[in-house]
Every structure is written in structure tokens, then in C-alpha cells.
Amino acid sequence: TSSGGTFNAGVIFETDSTGQNKNTLYNLVQHEGAHPLFTQITEANNGLLYGLTYLGGNYDLGILYAYNPQTNVLNKKIDFDGANFGSKPLGSLIQANNGKLYGFTYKGGAYNKGSIFSYDVNTDSLSKHFDFDGPVAGCYPHGSLVQAADGFLYGLTTQGGSADSGTIFRFDPATVLFT
């Protein structure tokens, strides 16, 4: 959830198959990472659940975390820091065919208009691949990336582009090219 819980920073919860019998598994804490917005947890091929928070962490600009459902332990993996990796991630992560998790930040990056990043679950490393600029590429991406049958990742921005009304973009995880 984006708020609520013991510290009003959001919770990780489970339900039964009918959506009933909610059970809180973990209460998020502001300094760890707080307020996941417009996001779902992504189960990676290593069995861990990965997610993003909009705020919290060392710089209060959001985090990427891994949650182990077997041990009920949440591990902060990355603190978003603004210019280097972006800030305030929105949306969910997607595990692409190459095994890496991909997502974007709503702000931060070189122009403070968002960035596309990948996270390698095997090496615990984050790489920034693209900085949104506004007029050409668009800015302030929102929602989540989708990997199509052609292998490309697709997404949307809320502003920028030729009419300043947003863009539809394509990102190639193999060549790291943005269109």
C-alpha cells in the first residue's frame, strides 16, 4: 500500500485467493523506503519480491528493495539519489528476458525529468540507461514498462514531446537504445 501501517509509510500484505483475509507481512519505515506509488511487487526468477518506493531511503528520494516472503525480511538494495540514478520511482519493475529488472524514475537524472534504469539481481547493481529531457524524449514517465514480443520495452511519459502532452517510447535492453 502507498500509506498506512504502523508508521504510515505503507505495508506489504497478502490475501487469500478470493482477495479476503488480508494479512500484513511488513510495515514500511520512512528511512528504509516509504510510500510505494502506482506499483506492484515483482517476483523475480530468484524467488524474491522486488519493489520501489516513491520516498524514503538515505536521500528521501525512494528505494529499490527485495522482500523475502520465506523469512519476512526486507532488504534495501538501492537508494535513489537524484542525478546519478534518478529519484521518486513510480510504477512497477519488470523482469525482462535477459533476467534484469527494469523500471524508471519520475524525476531525477541529468535533467531532473526521470530516467530508465536496470537492476541486476545476480550482482546487486543498478545501471542508469537513459535520461528523459522533455522536448524530444518526453519527461516524467508514469505507469510501468511492458516487454513486447519484439523484445523491446515500451512506456509512457506524462509530459514533453512535440506537443508537451507526453510520449510513447521504446527502449531496447539489448542495445540500450531509446526511441
N, C-alpha and C positions, 0 to 999 in steps of 0.2 A: 504494500500500500504506500501511497505517497505521504501519508501522515498517520498520526495515531500511534498507539502502542505506549509503552511505559515512558518513553522520552519524547513522544510526539514527533518522531523522525521517520516513522514508517515501520512496517513489520514484514517479515516473511511468514506466510501461513500456508496451511494445506487444508483441503476439504476432502470429503468422500466423493465418489464418482457421480453423485447427484448434485454436488455443489453445497451440500449441507454439512453440518458438524465441523465447523471451522475450528482449527487448532493453530494457535500462534506458535511458531517454531523459533523465531528470533526477533528481538526488538533492536532496530537500528538505533545507533547513537550518533549524535552530530559530529563528533570528532573522528568517528570511523567512516562515516558517509551517511547522508540523510536525504530523504525526500526523492526517491526514485519517481520520475515523472514520465508518463506515457511509455511505460516499459514493461516487459515481461522478462522473467528469468529464462535463460537459455541453457539447456542441458548439453554439455559438450561430450565428445566421444570418450573422455576420461572419467565420466560419471559425476563430475562436479557440476554445480549450477552456477552460472556466471550472470552478473547483472551490473547495472550502472546506477549511480545516484546523481542527482542534479546538484546537490550541495554536499557540504561536509568534507572531511579529509583535512590534510595539513593546510590547504590554502582556501578551504571552504568553496571549492570550485568543482566538487564531485570526485567520485572514485570509480574504479572498476574493481569488483570483488568476486571471490569464489566462495561458494557456500557448499559445505559437505553435508548432505542430508543424513549420512550414516552417523556422523559424530556431532551434528548440530553446531558446527564451528564455521564462523565466517572469517575469511582472511582477506584483508585489504591487499590488493595486488598493485594498483597504480593510483597515485594522487594526480588528478589533472591539475595543471599548473598555469594555464593561460597560453602564453606564446609557444612554448615547446610542444605540448600535446593537445592544446585546446582546453576548453572549460565548459562546464554545465552540459554534460551529455544528456541528450533526450532520445527516447526510443530504446529499442532492444538491440542486443547483439545478434549477429547471425554467424553460424559456423559455416564457412564456405567449403567448397570441395577440397581445397588444399589443407583443411584442418584448422586454419586460423580463424579467430573471431574477428569480425569487422563491425564497426559502428562509426558514429560521428558525434561531434560536439556541436552544440547550438551556437556557442561563442568561442572566443579564443582563436588560436592560430595566429599567423603572421598579420592578418588584417582585422582580427577580433570579430570575424564573421562565421566562424566554425571551421572544422577540419574533419577529414576522414582518417581513421586510424585502423590498425590491425593489432591484435594481441595474440602472441604465440603461446598456447597453453603448455607446450613442452619446455620452453625456455624461460617462461615468465617475462617476456619482453614485449614492450609496446613500440610500435613504429607509426609515426605520422606520415601519411602519404600525400595529402593534398590540403591546401588552404583555400577556402572559399573567399572570393574577392568582392562580390557584389554585382557590379555591372555585367560581367561576362558569364561567370560560372553560377551566379546566384549567391545567396547568403542565408544564414540561419536555417540550416537543414532541420527537418522535423519529420517525425514518424520513424520508420525503420527501413533499413536496406532489405532488398529482396534479391536472391540469386536466381536468375532465369535459366532456362535450358541451354542458352548460348554461353553460360559460364560467367557472364558479366553481372555485376551488382548494380542495381538501379535504386534511385531515391529521388526525393523532392526537397526543394528549398521553399521557404515561405516568402522570401523577398529576392530582389535582384533580377538579373536577366534584362533583356531589352525593354520590357515594359514595367520593370520593377515590381512584377507580380509573382515572381518565383520561377523556378526552372525544374525540369525533369533532367536528371543527369545519369550517366553511365560511368562505371568505374571498372577497369579490368584488373583483377587481382594478380593475374599472371605477368602483365607488363607494367602495372601501376600507372596506366594512362587514364586520364579523366576526359570525358566528352560531355 
